[in-house]
Amino acid sequence: MKSFAEYNPIVITVWFFSVTGVAMFCSYPLLMLISLCGAVIFFLMRNGLSHGREHLFFFILFLILALANPLVSHNGKTVLFVMNHNPVTLEATLYGVNSAAMIIGVLYWLRSFTQIMTSEKLLYITGALSPKLSLVLSMALRFVPLFSRQSAKINNAQIAMGLYKDDNIIDDIKGRSRVFSILITWALENGIITADSMEARGFGACRRTQLRRFRFSARDTAFLILTLLLLTVTAAAAGAKSLSFVFYPSITAEKPDLLGIAGLITYGLLILLPVIIETEVSLRWKYLRSGI
């Protein structure tokens, strides 16, 4: 019984890159709809009904992106109405909705990717290519929340010492600048301490070892092969123009042929793979618990 997050990091990364790559480089509307729905379902499956603010932010961003294109771009033959002597066309509106669906879907996928791929997993992936790059990446990921906590501590300490007492814009700018200056000083000192500590512990003296080794199991191999097969069919359909949709100057949509239909089905199956795995794990866990 192995959940999707417990698969080998290379397998997870290949799957995420496959899903997002198709969504970014193929603008077929039905593919964008499948990607967006799959991303939302996968995110809800992992987080439930929490993260309401993120959903609200993505919804507002979707509306902004969808409405921005017809207001900026006036290409297209079908004029819906005229605003400030500028035509708002149907083609530009649909293109904006399609682009917004692509962007929000990819953002949902990347949000799930950051939840699953811990710094240790990223270190494992990049370590094979460049140990120094993986070290810099892992340290950068570590310092992001560390800087946030340290900034809050400095800000609270400065408030206790009387910062922001004038409560105006000038005082606020000076206070933020002081907190930023203290934070940068702390970061430089902490960097020197970290470098000295790493040198004292013998960093670079011998070959780097890993705290945890991720091994390829039969499930990892099967999932990777299935991902690549489904991706190949979808990419072949997109490359052969079987999934073509033209927005400008007028909407031209050809009925997908057999390869195009196969590409849509395989992309849907590619997205559903983690959902199927998580559903299997959940049902098996409930079955085992019922037998206790």
C-alpha positions in Angstrom: 0.0 0.0 0.0 1.8 3.0 -1.3 0.4 6.5 -1.8 1.4 8.7 -4.7 3.5 11.0 -2.5 5.6 7.9 -1.4 6.6 7.1 -5.0 10.2 7.8 -6.1 10.8 11.5 -6.5 12.0 11.0 -10.1 8.7 9.3 -11.0 6.7 12.1 -9.3 8.7 14.8 -11.1 8.3 13.2 -14.5 4.5 12.9 -14.0 4.2 16.5 -12.9 6.3 17.8 -15.8 4.3 15.6 -18.3 1.0 17.0 -17.1 2.1 20.6 -17.0 4.1 20.4 -20.2 1.1 19.3 -22.2 -1.1 22.0 -20.6 1.5 24.7 -21.4 2.4 23.8 -25.0 -1.0 22.6 -26.3 -3.8 25.2 -26.4 -6.6 22.9 -27.2 -9.6 24.1 -25.1 -10.8 20.6 -24.1 -7.2 19.8 -22.9 -7.2 23.0 -20.9 -10.5 22.0 -19.3 -9.2 18.5 -18.4 -6.1 20.0 -17.0 -7.9 22.6 -14.8 -10.5 20.1 -13.5 -7.9 17.5 -12.8 -5.6 20.0 -11.0 -8.5 21.2 -8.8 -9.6 17.6 -8.0 -6.1 16.5 -7.2 -5.6 19.5 -4.9 -8.9 19.0 -3.2 -8.2 15.3 -2.8 -5.0 16.1 -0.9 -6.2 19.1 1.1 -9.9 18.6 1.5 -11.9 21.8 1.7 -9.2 23.8 3.4 -7.1 26.5 1.7 -10.1 28.5 0.9 -8.1 31.7 0.5 -6.0 30.0 -2.2 -9.1 29.0 -4.1 -10.5 32.5 -3.9 -7.2 33.9 -5.1 -7.0 31.6 -8.0 -10.7 32.3 -8.9 -10.1 36.1 -8.8 -6.9 35.6 -10.9 -8.8 33.5 -13.4 -11.4 36.3 -13.8 -8.6 39.0 -14.2 -6.7 37.0 -16.8 -9.9 36.0 -18.7 -11.1 39.7 -18.9 -7.7 41.2 -19.5 -7.2 39.7 -23.0 -10.4 41.0 -24.7 -9.8 44.5 -23.2 -6.2 44.6 -24.5 -6.3 42.5 -27.7 -9.0 43.5 -30.2 -8.2 40.8 -32.8 -11.1 38.7 -34.2 -14.0 39.1 -36.6 -16.9 38.7 -34.2 -17.5 41.9 -32.4 -19.6 41.5 -29.2 -19.7 45.2 -28.2 -17.6 48.4 -28.4 -16.0 49.9 -25.3 -14.3 53.3 -25.5 -14.2 53.0 -29.3 -12.4 49.6 -29.0 -14.1 46.5 -30.1 -14.4 43.5 -27.7 -14.4 40.4 -29.9 -15.6 36.9 -29.2 -12.3 35.4 -30.3 -10.3 37.5 -27.9 -12.7 36.6 -25.1 -12.5 32.9 -25.7 -8.7 33.1 -26.1 -8.5 34.9 -22.7 -10.7 32.2 -21.0 -8.6 29.4 -22.5 -5.3 31.1 -21.5 -6.6 31.7 -18.0 -7.7 28.1 -17.6 -4.2 27.0 -18.7 -2.4 29.3 -16.2 -4.6 28.5 -13.3 -4.4 24.8 -14.0 -0.6 24.9 -14.1 -0.6 27.0 -10.9 -2.7 24.3 -9.1 -0.4 21.6 -10.4 2.7 23.5 -9.1 1.0 24.1 -5.8 0.5 20.4 -5.4 4.0 19.7 -6.6 5.5 22.0 -3.8 3.4 20.1 -1.2 4.6 16.7 -2.3 8.2 17.4 -3.2 10.0 18.2 0.0 13.5 19.7 0.1 15.0 16.3 0.6 13.3 14.9 -2.5 14.5 17.9 -4.6 18.0 17.4 -3.2 17.8 13.8 -4.3 16.8 14.7 -7.8 19.3 17.5 -8.3 22.1 15.8 -6.4 22.6 13.3 -9.3 23.1 16.2 -11.7 25.1 18.6 -9.6 25.7 18.2 -5.8 26.6 21.8 -5.4 23.4 23.0 -7.2 21.3 20.7 -5.0 23.0 22.1 -1.9 22.3 25.7 -2.9 18.7 24.8 -3.8 18.1 23.0 -0.5 19.6 25.9 1.5 17.6 28.4 -0.4 14.4 26.5 0.3 15.3 26.3 3.9 16.1 30.0 4.2 12.7 31.1 2.8 10.7 30.2 5.9 13.6 30.9 8.1 13.8 34.5 6.8 10.1 34.9 7.3 10.2 33.8 10.9 13.3 36.0 11.6 11.6 39.0 10.0 8.6 38.6 12.2 10.8 38.3 15.3 12.7 41.5 14.4 9.5 43.3 13.6 7.9 42.4 16.9 11.1 43.4 18.8 11.2 46.8 17.0 7.5 47.4 17.8 8.2 46.6 21.5 11.0 49.3 21.3 8.6 51.9 20.0 8.8 51.5 16.2 5.8 52.7 14.2 4.7 54.9 17.1 3.9 57.9 14.8 1.6 55.8 12.6 2.1 57.5 9.3 3.6 56.5 5.9 7.0 58.1 6.5 7.4 56.3 9.8 6.2 53.0 8.3 8.8 53.3 5.5 11.6 54.0 7.9 10.5 51.2 10.1 10.3 48.7 7.3 13.7 49.8 6.1 15.2 49.3 9.5 13.7 45.8 9.8 15.0 45.0 6.3 18.5 46.3 7.2 18.6 44.2 10.4 17.4 41.1 8.5 20.1 41.5 5.8 22.8 41.9 8.5 21.5 38.7 10.2 21.4 36.8 6.9 25.1 37.7 6.2 26.2 36.7 9.6 24.2 33.5 9.5 25.7 32.7 6.1 29.2 33.1 7.5 28.4 30.9 10.4 26.9 28.3 8.1 29.9 28.3 5.9 32.3 27.9 8.9 30.2 25.1 10.3 30.1 23.2 7.0 33.9 23.6 6.7 34.4 22.3 10.3 32.2 19.3 9.5 34.4 18.4 6.5 32.2 19.6 3.6 34.0 19.0 0.3 36.6 16.7 1.8 35.1 13.6 0.3 32.2 12.3 -1.7 28.8 13.6 -0.6 26.5 11.0 0.9 22.7 11.1 1.2 20.7 10.9 4.4 18.0 8.9 2.7 18.2 6.8 -0.4 15.1 6.5 -2.6 14.9 3.2 -4.5 13.0 2.2 -7.6 10.4 -0.4 -6.8 8.3 -2.4 -9.3 5.4 0.1 -8.7 7.7 3.0 -9.5 8.9 1.4 -12.7 5.3 0.5 -13.8 4.1 4.0 -13.1 6.9 5.6 -14.9 6.5 3.5 -18.0 2.7 4.1 -18.0 3.3 7.9 -17.6 5.7 8.0 -20.6 3.4 5.9 -22.8 0.4 8.1 -22.1 2.5 11.2 -22.6 3.8 9.8 -25.9 0.3 9.3 -27.3 -0.9 12.8 -26.2 2.3 14.5 -27.5 1.8 12.6 -30.8 -1.7 13.8 -31.1 -0.7 17.4 -30.4 2.3 17.2 -32.8 0.3 15.8 -35.6 -2.2 18.7 -35.4 -4.9 16.3 -34.5 -5.8 18.7 -31.6 -5.9 22.0 -33.5 -8.0 25.0 -32.5 -7.5 28.4 -34.1 -8.8 31.5 -32.4 -7.8 34.3 -34.8 -9.0 35.8 -37.0 -12.0 33.6 -36.6 -12.7 30.5 -34.5 -11.8 27.4 -36.5 -12.1 24.0 -34.8 -11.6 20.8 -36.6 -13.3 17.7 -35.3 -10.6 15.5 -33.7 -9.6 12.4 -35.6 -8.9 9.1 -34.1 -5.5 10.1 -32.9 -6.9 13.3 -31.4 -9.5 11.4 -29.5 -6.8 9.0 -28.3 -4.7 12.0 -27.1 -7.6 13.4 -25.1 -8.3 10.0 -23.5 -4.7 9.4 -22.7 -4.2 12.8 -21.2 -7.3 12.3 -19.0 -5.9 8.9 -17.9 -2.5 10.5 -17.2 -4.1 13.1 -14.9 -6.3 10.4 -13.2 -3.3 8.1 -12.3 -2.6 9.7 -8.9 -6.4 9.9 -8.2 -6.7 6.1 -8.9 -3.7 5.4 -6.7 -5.0 7.5 -3.8 -8.5 6.0 -4.1 -7.0 2.5 -4.0 -5.0 3.3 -0.9 -8.0 4.8 0.8 -10.3 1.9 0.0 -7.7 -0.6 1.1 -7.0 1.2 4.3 -10.7 1.3 5.1 -11.0 -2.4 4.4 -8.1 -3.2 6.7 -9.5 -1.0 9.5 -12.9 -2.7 9.2 -11.2 -6.0 9.8 -9.7 -4.9 13.2 
